[in-house]
Amino acid sequence: MHLLCITPTELYQVVAHKLSTIRNADLIAVVSGGRIIETGTHKELINRPNGHYANLAKLQTQLSMDDQDQNSELGAVSAARSSAGRPSSARSSPAIFPKSPLPDEATPSPVSHPPPSFTRLLSLNAPEWKQGLIGTLSAIAFGSVQPLYALTIGGMISAFFAKSHLEMMHRIRTYSLIFCSLSLASITLNLLQHYNFAFMGAKLTKRIRLRMLENILTFETAWFDEEQNSSGALCSRLSNEASMVKSLVADRLSLLVQTTSAVTVAMIIGLAVAWKLALVMIAVQPLTILCFYTRKVLLSTLSTKFVKAQNQSTQIAVEAVYNHRIVTSFGSITKVLRLFDEAQEEPRKEARKKSWLAGIGMGSAQCLTFMSWALDFWYGGTLVEKREISAGDVFKTFFVLVSTGKVIADAGSMTSDLAKSSTAVASVFEILDRKSLIPKVC
């Protein structure tokens, strides 16, 4: 039995040869948009009114009446190809006939989707709203532990300025109990925070991977022919990008909530204890944050760039060891060592330059930090001298606001991770929002 499956576009080109290539087929199937729309023999399809096959056959008849000479020339070419032992191609000379719109086929209009955003990402976690609420409240509570801890340290120092020994012992006992309470609260709140956010991230990862795979399996074959959509690339995207999205929700979101809570509570405590000194410290707070941030980023950036500079020398060493027989037999040991030494020159220069940069940058950051602390203590001492605040208030305000600057710097150092996660979110929604060009069969 001779079965032939053909699309309307191919059928449009085949009818130019008076259907000679498919007329004698036992069963003809016409495919449009990835589904079979007509089946039958040539006689059945040609007699079907308003069918794809019949309409294209009529179109061929009209074209042949308009230009019989061109059809004769095409027939002679086809006969010459047949005599040479090659079958007539259904795709030959498609440019001779002007393309007209096929019936029942419309150009798919682009569908607009909302832009990928963090809000859309969180909406995918809507079923886990209870865990999100518990995790957020735990992060807010744990964020307030750091300012309270700094306040307790300042109060502990001020306890040594007590007028009597009994009062000093009473304060020390009180602050010791506060430290124990803060340690227990930290353990409990940390467990609640990280467990709930990790639960949200795990569910989100599973949901994203399932939806991405479900949508990918509906795409047309041409989409997979693109280089960036190969099997390996898609598997990597399913694995890595979904994990980065989990990290954005589980780790970064909890840290942002925790930092916001810590900064808010620290500002309130500082202004409540000594508002004049707190205003001065808040004014120089960006300088302290910049110093902490510079030291953290400099250390991570230097190691990354130095590793990149070492790549060329590492490649030479790997190839020399892998092909050591060839190197030895040709007496190229000296040449390989010379190439390896030359490749090491660039890392040496890079390390020397970065060491100077790190020394100057780290030293300047440390110098500015100490200068800002000196300003805080000088102004605090001035207020104590004027008897506007006590010495204990100076230490409390200082420890509360200085520790907050380090927390902000730690949160700011993850900007590169947030940028990578944002790219992953955009890539994920690009696949989730894409619609297949093959219409769904109802």
N, C-alpha and C positions, 0 to 999 in steps of 0.2 A: 504493500500500500504506500502510495506517495503522498506524504504530508508536507505542506508548505506553510510556514508562518511568516507574515510580512507586515510591516508597518505602513500606514498611509503615505508617509514620505517616500518610502521605497516603492510602494505601489504606483505613486505618481510618476516615478521615473521608469518603472517597468512598462506602463501602458504605452510608452513611446514606441515600444517594439510590438504593438498590437497584441499584447498579452500572450505572446508566443511562448514565454518561459514558464507560465503558470496555468495556461489554458487546460492542459491535460492532467493537472494534479487531481488526485482522488479527493483530497480535502484541503481547503484553503481557509486559513485563520487570519483575520485582519486584527492587528494589535494597535491600540492607541492609548498613550499615557500609561503604559505598563499593564494593561488588561486587554483581554480578548473581547472585541465588540461584535465581530461577525464570524460565522463559520459556515462552510458549505462548499459545494462544487462551483465551478465557474458558471454553469448554467443557472444554478439556484441564486447565486449572488447577483448576477447581471439582471435577473428579473425581479429583484427585490427593490421596490420603490424607495427613493430617498436614502439608500444605503451608501456607505463609503465607497464600496467597490463599484457600484453602479454609477455613482456621480463621477468618479475618476475615469471610468470607461467612457462616459459621455464627454468629459473634458478632452480625452485623447482624440475622440472622433472630431470634435470641433477644431482642435489644433491641426489635425491631419488635413482637414478640408482647407484651412487657411494657408498652409505651406506644404504642398505635396512634394515639391522639389527637395526640400530639406529632409523630409521623411525618406525619400528615395535614396538620397545620399547616405543617410544613416543606415538604411537597410543594406546598401552595398558594403559599407564598412563592416557591418555585423556579419554579412555573408563571407567577406574576406577573412575575418577572424575565425569564423566557424571552419572554413576550409583549411586554415592553418593549424587546426587541432585544438583551438581554445574556445570554450563555450562563450556565448554572448553574455556580456555582463549587464546586469540590471542597473548598474550605476554609471553606465557610459554616457558621456556628453550630457550631463545634466544642465549645462549652461545654455543649451539650445532652446529650452522651453522656459518661459517666464514662470516664476513660482507665484501661485495664487493661494490665498488662504484656504486651508483645508476646512471642510465643514465640521461644525461642533468643536473646533479647537480654538481656544482663546489664549492669548499671552497672559501668563500668571502675573498678577499685579503684586508689587512688593507689599508685604505686611509689616506694619510698624509695631515695634515692641517697646515697652518701657525700658529705659537705659539701665544697665546693670548698676546696682547700688547696694550699699550695706543694708538698707531697709528691705530691699527685695530678698536679700540673703537671709535676714532674720525672719522674714515671713515664711520661709521654708521650714523654720524651726517652730512654727506656731503650735503643733501638737505637743511640744515639750515646754509649754509656757509655765508650768508649775516649777519645773527644774530651773528655768531661766529666772523666775522670780526669787526662788530660794538662793540661787547662786549670786544674783545681783545684791540681795540684801546682805548675804554673807560677805561679799566683796566690800560693800560700803562699811559694814561693821569692822572688818579686818583693816580697812584703810584708816579707820580712826584709832587703831591700836598703836600705830607708830607715833603720832603726836602725843598720845597719852603716855607712852613709854618715855618719850623725850621730856615731857612735863614732869614725870616721876623722877627722872635722873636729876633734873634741875632742882626739884624739891629735896632730893636726897643730899645734894651738895649744900643747900641752904640749911639743912638740919644741923650741920656742924657749926652754924652761927647762932644756935640757940643759947639763951642766957643761963639755963640751968642744965645739969646733967640728966635729971629726970625727964625734962621736956625733950632733950635730945634723944634719949632712949625711946620715949613714946613715939616720936616722929619716925625714927629708924624702924621700929616695929611696924608702924602703919605702912610705911613705904615698902617694907619687905613683903607684907601681905598683898599689897597692890601688885608687886612684881610677880608673885605666885599666881594671882588671879589673871594677870595679863598673859602669862605663859599658858595657862589652861585655856583661856579664851582664844589665844592664837592657834592652838592645836585644833580646837573644835571648829573655829571659823574657817581655817585653812582646808580642813577635810570637807566641809560642806561646800565651800566655794569651788574647789578644784574638782570634786566629784560631780557636782551638778553641771558645771560647764563642760567637763569631759563627756558626760552623758549626752549633753546637747550636741557636742561636736561629733561623737560617734554616730548618733542617729542622723545628723545632717550629712555626714560622709556617705553613709549607706544609701540615704535617699537620693543624693546627687548622683552617685554612681549608677544606681538603678535607672534613674530618669535619663541620664546621659546615654547609657547603653540601649535603653528602650528606644530613644529617639534616633540614635545612630543606625540601628537595625532597620529603620524605615527609610533611610536615605537612598537615593538612586545610585546606580553603579558608578556613574561618572564622577560622583563626589569622592569616591575612594581612589580614583585614578590620580588625584592630586598628590604631590609629594608630601605635603604636610599632613595628609590624611591616611598615611600608610598604617598597616596593622601595628607596627612597633610604636609609631608616634601616638596613635589613639590609645593603646594600652598604657603608655607612659602618662598621657594626660589623665586617663581614668584613675591612675594610681597617685601621681604626684600632685596634680592640681586639686583633687578632692582632699588630699591630706593637708595642703596649704590652706584651703578654705576652713578645714577643721581647726588648724592652728590659729587662724584669724579669729574664729568664734570662741574657742575654748581658752586660748592663752592670752591673746592680745586684748580681747574685749574685757576679760576679767581684770587684767592689769590696768587698763584705762579707767574702769570704774573704781578700782582700788586707789589709783593715783588721784583721781578727782576728789574722792572722799577724804583722802589724807590731806590734800592741799586745803580743802574747805575747812576742815576741822582745825588744822594748824593755824590758819588765818584768824579764825574766831577765837581760839585760845590765846594767841599772841596779842590780839587787840584787847581781849578782856583782862589780861594780866598787866600789860604795860603798853598802852596804845601809842605813846610817843616813840618809844624805842622800837615797837613793832612797825610803825610807819617807815622809820629809817631803814630797818632791816628789809622790809618789803621793797623799798626803793632800790636797794643794792642786790636784791635777790636774783635778778636776771644775770648779774655778773657772776655770782656764785654758781648758778645753773650752767652758765657757759663754761666755766672752769671744769666742773665735773664732767660735762658732756664732751669737752675737748679731750680730756685725758682718756675717757672711755673709747671714743671714736678713733683717736690716734693709735692706740694700742691694737685695735682690731684691724684698722686699715693697713698699718705697716706690715703685719704678718701676711695679709692677703696679697699685697703687691710684691712682697719678697718671694712668695711661692710662685707667682706668675713669672718672675724674672728667672727662676731656677728651672723652668720647664725645658728650655732648649738644652741646657747642659745635662739634665736628666735624660732627655731623649737620646743624646749622643752616647751616654753611658749605657743605656739599655740596649741600643743597637750594637755597640761594641761587644758587650757581654754575650748577647744572643748569637752574634756571628763571630765568636772569638776564634774559631778554626780558620775562617777566611782571613781574619786580621793577622793571625800568627803566620799562616802559610805565605802570605804576600809581604811579610815584614813591615806591616803598617802600624806597628805599636806606637812608634814615635809620632807619626802623623796624627793618630787618634788622640794621643795625649796632648798634642799641641792644639788640636781642635777643641778638646775638652777644656783646656786652660783658657783659650780665647773665649769660649762660651761662658766661662766663669767671670770674665771681666765685667760684663754688664751687671750681674748681680752684686759684684763688689762695689761698683759705682752707685748702684741703687741703694745698697745697704749703708754706704757712707753718707749719702745725701739724706736718707731717711733718719739716720741716727742724729744728724745735726738738727733736722726738723723736729724730731721727737724730743731731743734735749731742750731746744728753745721753747717748743710748744708746751711741754710738760712743766718746765721751769716757770714759764710765764703764767700758766694756769695756777700753779701752786702759789706763786708770788701774789697774784691778784686775790686768791682765796684768803691768804693770811692778811692782806691789806684790808679786805672787807671785814674780816673778823676784828682786826684792830680798831676799825672805825666803830663797829658795834660795841665793843667793850669800852672804848673811850666815851662814846655818847652815853652808854649805860652808867659808867662811873660818874659822869657829870650829873646825871639825874639823881643818882644815889647821894652825891655830895649836896645837892639841893634839897634832899630829903623828899623828893617827889615819888620815888619808888624805893623798894628795899633791895639788898644785894641778891636775895633769893629770887626776886622777880626778874633780875637781869639774867641769871643763869637759866631760869625756866623759859623765858622768851627766846634766848639764844639757842638753846638746844632744840626747841620746838621748830623754829623757822629754818635753822641750818639743816636739820635732818630732812625737812621737806624739800629743800633744794636738791639734795641727792636723789630723792624719790622722783622728782620731776626729770632730772637728768637721765635716770635709768629708763624712764618711760619714753623720753625723747630719742634715746639711742636706738629705738626699734623702728625708726622711720623707714629704713631700707626694707625691713621685713614687711611692713605695712604696704610698701610699694609693690613688692613681689606678690603679696596676697591679693592686692587690688587687680593686678594683671591676671592672676589665676581666676578671680571672680569673673572678670570680663570674658575670659576664654570659656569658662563653664557656661555662662549665660548665652554665649554665642552659639554653642551647640544646642542648649535647651530651647532657644527661641527659633532656631532654624526649622523651616518647614520643608518636607520632602517635595520634590517636583512631581512625584508619582501620586495621583489622587487616590484617596482611600476608597476601597470598594465597599459599598454599604451592604 
